[in-house]
């Protein structure tokens, strides 16, 4: 019996998807719920799984094809699967040269990591049941330090393209002068996520009167409070106490005082949001994504830290869902984790403001007429001047500064 493998229904905001990777070939046996193909949208990667166990008899859409919801991708024969279950076990247990690493049974999250990092699964030792690879195995393999390149005496590095050319033309290894003169280029199609990010950033610059205001915050009290309680916090809540939860709480307090910064523009109307859905910008190998803490004002410090840690794990594994990304009334981005001293973050439409965090550095400051050393972070607030006045933007940033320099404000709700 033939079963159709269809593109799943896409959310209203997503018109189509790009077929990026088939994990099975025509004629392969597949198990029910095993991932067959990956579809990339402008937000997440969707996995299309097998509706039943069977033989993948025909693939109708090739890699790179643009597809829409409900479109036919492939045909699955279930009768053939019932006739040859033993043969499938033989294929997996006795791997032949005709079978590649896709024949190794992998979970969807593990297969995603293998694909995104171009890894050979057979080169990774599995610690799961019957030697299966787990996500922890792959992450541990990725975190292993790579051996330092061997230095050669006064010889420039040879690119992979140059090596390939030398091999094809049977040139001796010593001919590095010719190889070093090459100017290699590589043209690759832009991913859907990267294209969408580019579109939205350009849209923000063209359609908003964007302006940025800056301030600095003394992080000493937050650091002292965190150091004092971080061990007890982790023991009780099973999550580390970071700085982001303090910034989320401070931002919510400031948004309550200045509701225009939590608003958005729709045509000639202003929409004031009575809730606080905070986007936390995350950098991934695929590009920048912004998962959203929905109703962040209802979360305590532990709830915020757990949600952010969960987003980070999903982002690395490529398992973020549309529910994780939809909405958002205000965004926080932390360039400080990469060492940024100061930057002007770009708005995340249709939001009208975004807060930029930066690296904490010890700086000389004046307190009570004395020069002292304090851990200082520069803050940046980019905002849409069509909706937010400069006075509101400056006072908003001052409110965040006051909350962080006196964390009791956040704890006592004063």
Secondary structure, DSSP 8 states (H G I E B T S, - for coil): -EEEEE-----TT---EEEEEESS-TT-EE-TT-EEEEEE-SS-EEEEE-SSSEEEEEE-S-TT-EE-TT-EEEEEEHHHHHH-HHHHHHHHHS--TT--GGGS---HHHHHHHHHTT--GGGS---SGGG---HHHHHHHHHS--------TT-----HHHHHHHHHTT--TT-HHHHHT----------HHHHHHHHHHHHHHHHS-EEEEEEEEE-HHHHHHHHHHHHHHHHHHSS---SHHHHHHHHHHHHHH-GGGGEEEETTEEEE-SS--EEEEEEETTEEEEEEETTGGG--HHHHHHHHHHHHHHHHHT---HHHHS--SEEEEEGGGGT-S-------TTBSEEEEE--EEEEEEEETTEEEEEEEEEEEEEEETTTS-HHHHHHHHHHHHHHHHTTHHHHHT-
